[in-house]
Amino acid sequence: MKTETANKVKLSIGDLVWIPANTPLMFYQTSLEPEWSFRSTEKKEPVYGLVVSDEDKSLKVLIGKEQYYVRKNEVYGV
């Protein structure tokens, strides 16, 4: 179940989120590497992402075949 307040969006695993163009996406590394990589990327066009994990200030989303971390305040619930 999704609930939305002024600045806080509560999303569940399996929800789709709208990620605007040029939003910084942090790479998700495999279990053999450190989880956070400070290399980020940006998509030139807006995309949808599937929520895989909901953490305190970020979401892990699946975009195509790749997983990324994105800050919650930069995505929109669908």
Backbone torsions as a table, in degrees:
resi	resn	phi	psi	omega
1	MET	NA	132.5	-179.8
2	LYS	-98.6	138.1	171.3
3	THR	-130.5	149.7	-176.7
4	GLU	-137.0	131.1	174.8
5	THR	-118.8	-171.6	-174.1
6	ALA	-52.2	-55.4	-177.0
7	ASN	-118.9	-7.3	-173.6
8	LYS	-112.0	123.6	178.0
9	VAL	-109.9	126.9	178.0
10	LYS	-104.8	117.4	-179.5
11	LEU	-118.8	153.5	178.2
12	SER	-106.4	157.9	174.8
13	ILE	-60.8	133.5	-178.5
14	GLY	99.6	-9.8	177.3
15	ASP	-76.7	152.3	173.6
16	LEU	-93.8	142.4	174.8
17	VAL	-126.1	148.0	177.0
18	TRP	-93.2	122.5	-179.0
19	ILE	-111.3	111.8	-178.5
20	PRO	-61.6	159.4	176.8
21	ALA	-59.5	147.8	176.8
22	ASN	64.8	23.1	174.2
23	THR	-82.2	128.9	179.3
24	PRO	-64.5	130.3	178.7
25	LEU	-120.3	125.6	178.6
26	MET	-90.6	135.1	-179.6
27	PHE	-66.0	141.0	172.0
28	TYR	-95.3	126.0	-177.7
29	GLN	-97.3	161.8	177.6
30	THR	-71.5	171.6	-178.4
31	SER	-66.5	-16.0	179.5
32	LEU	-83.0	-14.8	-178.6
33	GLU	-114.1	162.5	175.0
34	PRO	-57.9	142.7	-173.7
35	GLU	-64.0	-40.4	-179.2
36	TRP	-95.8	129.8	172.6
37	SER	-116.4	132.6	-177.1
38	PHE	-83.9	6.5	172.2
39	ARG	-82.2	125.0	177.4
40	SER	-117.8	163.8	178.2
41	THR	-135.7	166.8	176.4
42	GLU	-136.6	141.4	174.4
43	LYS	-87.8	138.0	-178.7
44	LYS	-72.9	-22.9	179.2
45	GLU	-122.2	153.3	176.9
46	PRO	-63.4	148.0	-178.5
47	VAL	-138.9	163.5	170.1
48	TYR	-95.7	145.8	174.9
49	GLY	-130.1	146.2	177.9
50	LEU	-96.2	124.7	-178.4
51	VAL	-71.0	122.1	179.9
52	VAL	-103.7	-31.8	-178.2
53	SER	-151.9	140.9	179.2
54	ASP	-114.0	113.7	179.8
55	GLU	-111.8	-175.8	-172.9
56	ASP	-55.6	-58.9	-176.9
57	LYS	-118.2	2.7	-177.7
58	SER	-139.2	164.7	175.4
59	LEU	-121.5	145.9	168.9
60	LYS	-98.6	122.4	-176.5
61	VAL	-122.1	151.3	176.3
62	LEU	-103.3	120.8	177.1
63	ILE	-122.3	109.7	-173.9
64	GLY	66.8	-120.3	179.1
65	LYS	-107.0	6.8	-176.4
66	GLU	-114.3	146.9	177.4
67	GLN	-106.3	139.3	-180.0
68	TYR	-136.6	158.4	167.4
69	TYR	-99.0	140.0	177.0
70	VAL	-140.6	143.7	179.6
71	ARG	-70.7	139.8	-177.4
72	LYS	-60.1	-34.9	-176.2
73	ASN	-74.6	0.0	179.9
74	GLU	-110.1	2.9	-179.8
75	VAL	-119.7	164.1	178.9
76	TYR	-123.0	132.9	176.7
77	GLY	-69.9	148.3	-178.6
78	VAL	-112.9	NA	NA
